């Protein structure tokens, strides 16, 4: 029987309100109170799920989302992967969606296309982003064959991981909603990858609604 690796891809919880609808990227922001609550509910939902390892972006919002989950798995030492940090948006960093439209005439919803074209000044291009994230994915799959691994990171990173796993252009990943505090589960087999769960939010979808 062939082994497969199951990846639990977790987006961090909601961030501080001042960064809502803002290209935060490399800004090392923290979770909002709601984000902390989302992280707690997510940890409770996953408690009892067999996990062999915990990984996370080193950024505060990911580490704060990881914390309640790590408490549920005291026998695992979480590992930070530096290259799972969020995209560098260059001159867009810190600008709101409206400001990007006003200053550059570009819709916030076209950000992946702009990365693909390397059209955002001082930002990572899609190629550079992929070159950073892909080795992380290869490391996870190499070190954990036949195991289940939780990875707490960012919306952009999850889209890139899915792009690589599914062999779909990253620009197509703009069609996928990856919400705060969401869970996406994929099974990676030697010859294929299957999506088991996409953008599931326990804090909303599992009778755990947060005000």
N, C-alpha and C positions, 0 to 999 in steps of 0.2 A: 504493500500500500504506500503510495507516494506521500511524502510529507508536505504540509503546507504551513505557511506562517500567517497567523491572523494578526492584523494590525488594527488597533483601536485608536483612531485618529481623533483627537480631542482639540477643539478650538477653545482658547481661553474664554473666561466669562466676560461679561460686559465691563467696559473700562470707564474711567472717570468721565463724568458728563461733559466736561469741557472738550473732550476729544471725540464726541459723537459726530459722525458724518465729517470726519477730518481724516486726511491722509497721515496717519500717525507713524506708520512704518517703524523707524528706528528710535522714535521717542520712547523712552523707557517708563511708560505710564503705569499706573496701578489700577487694580480693579475697583469698581464702584461697590457700594454696599450690596446692590443687586447682583453684581458679578460674583461677590463672595458667596452669596446665597445660592447662585446657580452652581458654583463649584462644589458646594456642600451637597446639594441634591444630586449632582452628577456622581459624586463619590459614593453616596448612599445607593444609587441605582446600580453602580458597578460592583459594589461590595458583594463578595461571594462568587464573582466571575473569576475564573482561573486566569491569572496573569503571571507570566514568567519574568517580566522585566518592565521597568518604568523609565521612560526617557522624556526629556523636555527641553524646550528652548531655554536659554539662560535669562531671558527677559522677565522683568518683574511680573507682568500680567500672566505669563505662563507659569512661572514658579508659584505664584499665589493660587492659581487654579490647581496645580499639582498637589499643593500641601494637604488638603483634606483627603485626597486619594491616597497619598503616600502613608497617611495615618492608618488607612485600612489595610495596608500591606507592609507591616513593620519589618518583615523579613527580607524585603527588597530595598536595596540602596538605589534611589533614583540617580540617573546619569544625565548630566546636562550635555547637550550637543550644541556647540557654539554656532554651527552653520544652519541650525533650524530657526535662527532668529528671523524676524519679519523682513520683508523687502525694504530696501533703501529707495525712497521715492524722490531723492534728490531735492530739487527746488520746490517740489510740491509738498515736502514734509511740513506739517503744521498748518497747511492750508485746508480750508473747508471745501466741500464739494462745490459750493456756490462760488467761492473765490477762484477755484481752478477754472470754472466755466467763464467767469468774468475776465480773468487775466490771460487765459490761454485759448479760450473758445472751445474747450473740450469737455464733453460730458464725463462725469465721474464714472459712469458705467462702462466707459471705453478704456479703462486703465490698463487692462491686459493687452489690448491692441497697441496701446502706446508703448508698453514695455517691449512688445514683440518688435516694434519698429525702432527701438532704442531712441524714442523721440522725446523723452523727459530729460531735460538737462540735469546732469550730475547724478542721475539715478542709475540703479542697476538695469541692465537690459535683461530681457527674458533669457537670453543665452547665458549671461553671467549668473543669473539667479538659478538656472538649471544646473550649471556647473558647480554651484555651491551646494545645492540640495541633493543632487543625485548620488554623490558619494555617501551621504548619510543613509539614504535608502539602501544602497548596496551593503553598507555595514550592518544595518538592522537585519536584512535578509540572510546575510552570511553568518552572523553570530547567533541567529535564533531560528534555525530550521525546525519546523514542527512545533514551534512555540507560539505563545500569545503575548503580544507586546503593546503596551499603552504608550502613545506618543502625544504629549501635550504641546501644542504649538500655535500657529497663527492661520488665519483664513487663507492668506496668500500661499503659505507653505503647504497647507493641505491640498489646495488646488494644484500646486506643482507636483506633489506626490501622486495625486490621482492621475494627472497627465502622464507621468512616467509609468505608472503601474498599468494604466489602461491603453497606453500608446496612442493617446489622443492629443492633438495640438493644445497647448496651454490656453490659447485664446478661446477655445471652446469651453473651457472651465468657467468662463464668465456666466454661463447658463445655470450653473449650480449655485444654490444658496447654501452658504456655510455660516450658520448663525453663531452668535456668542453662546458659549456653553454647550455646543453641539457635539454629537458623537457620530462618527462615520466609521463603519467596520468593513474591512476588506480581507478576503482570503487570497493569498498569493500562492499559486501552485507553480511548479516548474514550467508549465506550458501555458498558463493563463492566470488571470486575476479576476475574481468575482466580487462584486459589491454586495455585501449582505445587508447593510444599513447605511442610509445617507441622511445627514443633517438631522438626526434625531435629537430632540431637546427634552430630556427627562423633566426639567423644571416646568415645562409647559405641556408636554405630550403624555406624561405618565401620572396624571392626577396630582401633580406637585406644583401647581401654578403659583408663581411668585408675584405678589402685587407690583 
